[in-house]
Amino acid sequence: MSSGSSGGPGGNPELRDFLRARRARLSPEDTGLPPGAGVRRVPGLRREEVARLAGVSVDYYVRLERGRNLNVSDSVLDAVARALRLDSTESAHLRALARPRPSRRRATPEPPQRVRPSLRLMLDRLDDVPVMILGRRTDVLAANRLARVLFTDFDALPARERNMARYLFLAPGARTRLPDWERSARDTVAALHLYTGRHRDDPALPALIGDLSLHSDEFRRWWAHHEVATCTHGTARFHHPLVGGLTLSNESFTPTDDPDLRLHLLTAEAGSPDRQALDLLAGWTAAPAERPAHPDLRDASRPRETPRDR
């Protein structure tokens, strides 16, 4: 079988580490295999056990895990995915990692991502809910005013720092602003891993991963777990200095013409305390001419105690 450039001496480290991490989380008992003889030096399944479950030779699986077998068939990848109990997102990630990498001397930078004017107009018109558009490497490509107030003013940051992963792991106030910071941070790491499968030749990715690994012990530890995930919906808790705590529903969409864009809308049920807090935040941070005449909005520069904080 022929191989691409990642099948050389260095192999395919992302594929190797992903398969090792997936092996490590399973025991023989999880898969219906007998425990096997001898002392296990590492947790999880052995390579020969994965090969047995997938119906391939041990040598074939070893070469696959080392990135030496990059023209592997879809049927074999499906068998490995079943053996390792991968979910649909993990299976798609495995396929992306195992595909041949085109041979070329150097990585070509990804073209800049652009947000269509119609999408930007939609963000500006949705002024009563926070809306953000994230792109490759979790870059923050666009955010409406309420999203900037809820997180941080990404537009005021240097272009290199307009990135959700950098915000979560490196911004001083992120952990205070997000009570469920660990969950959000781990989900972002999982999204970055998913991105590596689709864009293994993106030269900007190693710089981002390197910076985060250098400055964050948590990022370095969670990156080694090789979890992958796609956010579609859920809840997000915030603690804002102006309105206190609020819990919002997060709905995430991908435009059909650009799978590397994610549109995030944060909403709250009409009439709920969270909706009232969001409305208060929107009014408090509006331009002076747009602020409603309300006694609680007399001084937007001074944080006030709210009933939600008492």
C-alpha positions in Angstrom: 0.0 0.0 0.0 1.2 3.5 -0.8 1.3 6.3 1.7 1.4 10.0 1.9 3.9 12.3 3.5 2.6 11.5 7.0 3.4 7.8 6.6 7.2 8.6 6.7 9.5 8.2 9.6 7.5 10.5 11.8 4.2 8.7 11.1 0.9 10.4 11.9 1.2 11.4 15.6 -2.4 12.7 15.8 -3.8 9.4 14.5 -1.4 7.4 16.7 -2.3 9.3 19.9 -6.1 9.3 19.1 -6.1 5.5 18.7 -4.0 5.0 21.8 -6.3 7.2 23.9 -9.4 5.3 22.6 -7.7 2.0 23.5 -6.8 3.2 26.9 -10.4 3.9 27.9 -11.6 0.3 27.3 -11.0 -2.9 29.1 -11.4 -6.4 27.7 -14.5 -6.8 29.8 -16.0 -3.8 28.1 -15.8 -5.5 24.7 -16.6 -9.1 25.7 -13.0 -10.3 25.5 -11.5 -12.5 28.3 -9.1 -10.6 30.6 -6.0 -12.2 29.0 -2.9 -13.5 30.6 -0.1 -11.5 32.2 0.2 -8.1 33.9 -1.0 -5.1 31.9 1.6 -2.5 31.7 -0.8 0.2 30.4 -4.5 0.6 30.9 -7.0 -0.4 28.3 -7.0 -2.7 25.4 -3.8 -4.1 23.8 -3.2 -3.6 20.1 -3.7 -7.3 19.5 -7.0 -7.2 21.2 -8.2 -4.3 19.0 -6.9 -6.2 15.9 -8.9 -9.3 17.0 -12.1 -7.3 17.5 -11.7 -5.5 14.2 -10.9 -8.7 12.3 -7.5 -7.6 11.0 -4.0 -8.8 11.6 -1.9 -7.4 14.5 0.7 -6.2 12.0 -1.9 -4.4 10.0 -3.4 -2.6 13.0 0.1 -1.7 14.3 0.9 0.0 11.0 -2.4 1.8 11.0 -1.9 3.1 14.6 1.6 4.3 13.6 0.3 6.1 10.6 2.1 3.8 8.2 -1.1 2.5 6.5 -2.8 5.5 5.1 -4.7 3.9 2.2 -6.8 1.9 4.6 -10.3 1.0 3.4 -13.5 2.5 4.8 -14.6 -1.0 5.8 -11.5 -1.5 8.0 -11.9 1.9 9.6 -15.5 1.1 10.3 -14.4 -2.2 11.9 -11.8 -0.4 14.1 -14.4 2.2 15.1 -16.8 -0.6 16.2 -13.9 -2.3 18.1 -13.1 0.9 20.0 -16.7 1.8 20.6 -16.4 5.2 18.8 -19.4 7.4 18.5 -20.3 9.1 15.2 -18.2 12.1 15.8 -15.2 10.0 16.8 -15.6 7.8 13.8 -15.7 10.8 11.4 -12.5 12.1 13.1 -10.8 8.7 12.7 -11.6 8.8 8.9 -10.2 12.3 8.6 -7.0 11.4 10.4 -6.5 8.3 8.4 -6.9 9.8 5.0 -3.7 10.3 2.9 -2.1 13.7 3.3 -1.0 15.3 0.0 2.7 15.3 -0.5 4.1 18.8 -0.6 7.1 20.6 0.8 5.4 23.0 3.1 2.0 23.6 4.6 -0.1 26.2 2.7 -1.9 28.8 4.9 -5.6 28.4 4.9 -7.3 31.3 3.1 -8.8 33.9 5.4 -12.3 33.2 6.5 -15.0 35.8 5.7 -18.4 36.3 7.2 -21.0 37.1 4.5 -22.5 40.6 4.8 -25.9 39.0 5.2 -24.7 37.1 8.3 -23.2 40.2 9.8 -26.5 42.0 9.2 -28.3 39.2 11.0 -25.9 39.5 14.0 -26.6 43.3 14.2 -30.3 42.9 13.8 -30.5 40.3 16.6 -29.7 42.9 19.3 -31.7 41.3 22.1 -29.7 38.0 22.2 -26.0 37.4 22.2 -24.8 36.0 18.9 -21.3 34.9 17.8 -19.7 33.3 14.7 -16.7 31.1 15.3 -14.4 30.0 12.6 -11.3 27.8 12.2 -9.3 27.2 15.4 -12.3 28.7 17.3 -11.4 32.2 15.9 -14.1 34.7 16.8 -15.0 36.1 13.4 -18.0 38.2 14.5 -19.9 39.0 17.6 -22.8 41.4 18.2 -22.8 44.0 20.9 -24.6 41.8 23.5 -22.1 38.9 23.0 -19.2 41.3 23.4 -20.7 42.5 26.7 -21.4 39.0 27.9 -17.9 37.6 27.1 -15.4 40.3 26.3 -15.0 43.0 23.6 -13.2 40.8 21.0 -13.2 43.6 18.5 -11.0 45.6 20.8 -8.4 42.8 21.0 -5.4 42.3 18.6 -6.5 40.1 15.7 -4.3 37.2 17.0 -6.2 37.2 20.4 -9.7 37.1 18.9 -10.0 33.4 19.6 -12.3 31.5 22.0 -9.7 29.0 23.1 -7.3 31.9 24.0 -10.0 33.7 25.8 -11.0 30.7 27.9 -7.5 29.6 28.9 -5.5 32.8 28.9 -7.9 35.7 29.7 -7.8 36.6 33.4 -11.6 37.1 33.8 -12.8 34.1 31.9 -13.0 31.7 34.9 -15.0 34.2 36.9 -17.3 35.1 34.0 -18.1 31.4 33.3 -19.1 29.3 36.4 -18.9 26.1 34.3 -15.5 27.1 33.0 -14.0 23.6 33.0 -16.8 22.2 30.9 -16.6 25.0 28.4 -12.8 24.8 28.3 -12.8 21.0 27.7 -15.5 21.3 25.0 -13.3 23.8 23.3 -10.3 21.5 23.4 -12.5 18.8 21.9 -13.6 21.1 19.1 -9.9 22.0 18.4 -9.0 18.3 18.1 -11.9 17.8 15.7 -10.5 20.7 13.6 -7.1 19.0 13.5 -8.6 16.1 11.6 -10.1 18.3 8.9 -7.1 20.7 8.6 -4.0 18.8 9.5 -1.9 21.1 7.2 -3.0 24.4 8.8 0.3 26.0 9.8 -1.5 28.4 12.2 -2.7 25.5 14.3 0.6 24.4 15.9 1.3 28.0 17.0 -2.1 28.1 18.8 -1.7 24.7 20.4 1.9 25.6 21.4 0.9 28.8 23.1 -2.0 27.3 25.0 0.2 24.3 26.0 3.0 26.6 27.2 0.7 28.8 29.3 -2.0 26.4 30.6 -1.4 23.2 32.5 -5.1 22.3 32.0 -5.0 22.7 28.3 -1.8 20.6 28.0 -3.4 17.8 30.2 -6.8 17.8 28.3 -5.2 18.0 24.9 -3.5 14.7 25.7 -6.9 13.0 26.2 -7.7 13.5 22.4 -11.5 14.0 23.1 -13.5 15.2 20.1 -16.9 16.8 20.1 -19.3 19.1 18.2 -21.5 21.5 20.0 -25.0 21.6 18.8 -27.0 22.8 21.8 -26.9 23.1 25.5 -26.9 25.6 28.4 -24.3 28.1 29.4 -24.1 29.8 32.8 -22.6 33.3 33.2 -21.8 35.6 36.1 -21.7 39.2 34.8 -20.6 42.0 37.2 -23.6 44.1 36.1 -26.5 41.7 36.4 -25.1 38.7 38.4 -25.8 35.2 37.4 -27.8 34.0 34.4 -28.3 30.7 32.5 -28.8 30.8 28.8 -29.7 28.2 26.1 -27.0 27.8 23.5 -28.0 26.8 20.0 -25.3 26.2 17.4 -25.6 26.1 13.7 -23.3 25.5 10.7 -24.0 27.4 7.5 -24.4 25.0 4.6 -21.8 26.7 2.5 -19.0 26.8 5.1 -18.6 23.8 7.4 -15.9 25.6 9.3 -18.2 28.3 10.6 -20.3 27.9 13.8 -23.1 30.3 14.6 -23.9 30.4 18.3 -27.1 32.0 19.7 -27.7 32.4 23.4 -31.3 32.8 24.4 -33.6 32.8 27.5 -37.3 32.0 27.9 -39.5 35.0 27.7 -40.5 36.3 31.1 -37.9 34.3 33.0 -35.4 35.8 35.4 -32.7 35.0 33.0 -34.5 36.9 30.2 -35.0 39.9 32.6 -31.3 39.9 33.4 -30.4 39.7 29.7 -32.8 42.6 29.0 -31.3 44.6 31.9 -27.8 43.9 30.6 -28.8 45.0 27.1 -30.3 48.2 28.4 -27.5 49.0 30.7 -24.8 48.7 28.1 -26.7 50.4 25.2 -25.5 53.7 23.8 -26.8 56.6 26.1 -29.4 57.6 23.5 -30.7 54.1 23.4 -30.9 53.4 27.1 -34.5 53.0 28.4 -35.6 55.4 31.1 -35.4 53.1 34.1 -34.2 53.8 37.6 -32.0 50.7 37.7 -30.1 52.1 34.6 -29.1 55.5 36.0 -25.4 54.7 36.3 -24.1 52.1 33.9 -20.5 52.5 34.9 -21.2 51.4 38.5 -22.0 47.7 39.2 -25.0 47.4 41.4 -26.3 44.5 43.6 -29.3 42.8 42.0 -31.9 40.6 43.6 -30.2 37.7 41.9 -27.1 38.3 43.9 -28.7 38.6 47.3 
